[in-house]
Amino acid sequence: MKPNFLVIICLLITPLLAKSQLSDSLLIRKLSINDIGLCKTTLESVKQSYTDVREVDVEEMDLAKGCFGQDSRFIAGKGYASDQHPGIVFQKDPESDYISKIRLTKQFKGRLPSGEYIDLSKLLLKDLFKLYPALKDKWGSRECSDYWNFSNDTISFYVKIDKNKQPQFPIDEAYYNDKPVEAVDLVMSCYSFQHNSKDSVILEDNNDPVFFIDSVRVNKTVLQNYNPDEIASLTVYKNSDATKRIASATNGLIYIETKTFAKARYWKYFKSKSAEYGKIVPSPASDSNIQYILNKRILKANFEGDLAAIDDNIFKGIEIISKEQLIKNYNISDKEFGVIINSDIPPNLHNGKSKF
């Protein structure tokens, strides 16, 4: 992405940003772990990406077996795990194939949606309060649950209740400070995205264009969650070019892809063209040791839209080279492999502006 493309995005998005606070249904992009987002990633896509996905039992810490009723947001007690994502269990929405809950277990080491890094095998309650001070006064537990629940609207942390400690109330908070956090849950209701609720997909003003971000139709207010450097591509359709795609887009159609979404697309495509690529890049997020070279151009930054635009119409070939070849031919020593891609130039890339 060239600097002038960033300017275009800023000029386009800035006037559209609403000042009102967004509801949680518009914060899907902030609810993802390892590039797998709630109500955005399907279980089928995870299975296609990771062949070792298996069904596992899940202890519902806020919905124990003795609790009355179920949680309508996810299928309780059943999840899916892969060795490619240690410490992560995915749970499915009851009415669709979307992942609507992510359970983090003791094996998890990584970043939370807030950006905070945790090693859950070592996380104590007092450490959690340092990361999330607002949770310090949010002691909660269902009467049938065996865990204290520290949560906001979308993320919950669980600490085991010591049933032998009497009295249970008032809570001895100092006693639990050194107790471990047993698990973390991220949960989102996918209902609005399945049923086209006004919160997520209906335009706020009939004079607005139609907006899509990563193939999900959204209100223009969702754009305020994104910085320009997160955008891989932006395409604007006008007049008949818009209405032939979406009949209601009489005021235009704006299609935006984030870098994360674009990376997942080109990773899947290149993996289908090269088994060797699939071995050295086993997931979309594991290409930090890879140097991409497109049509003899070394790709350093903001290239995700270029690679995602490649399809069978323009693809010519892909070649994997070693670190020794990277050093010899390109003077690049900080990467383990090179991925050389050859293609034609798309005739209408990013609204007619060629970036190759």
ABEGO torsion letter per residue (X at the ends): XBAAAAAAAAAAAAAABBABBBBAAAAAAABBBGGBBBGABBAAAAAAABAABBBBBBBBAABBAABBEBBAABBBGBBBBBAABBGBBBBBBAABABBABBBBBAABBEBBAAGBBBBAAABBAAAAAAABAAAAABBBBBAABABBBBBBAABBBBBBBBAABOBAOBBBAAAAAABBBABBBBBBBAAAAAAGBAAAABBABAABBBBBBGGBBBBAAAAAABBAAABABBBBBBEAAAAAABAABAAEBBBBBBAAAAAAAAAAAAAAABAAAAAABABAAAAAABBBBBGGBBBABGAAAAAAABBAAABAEBBBBBAAAAAAAAGBAABABBBBBBBBBBABBGGGBBAX
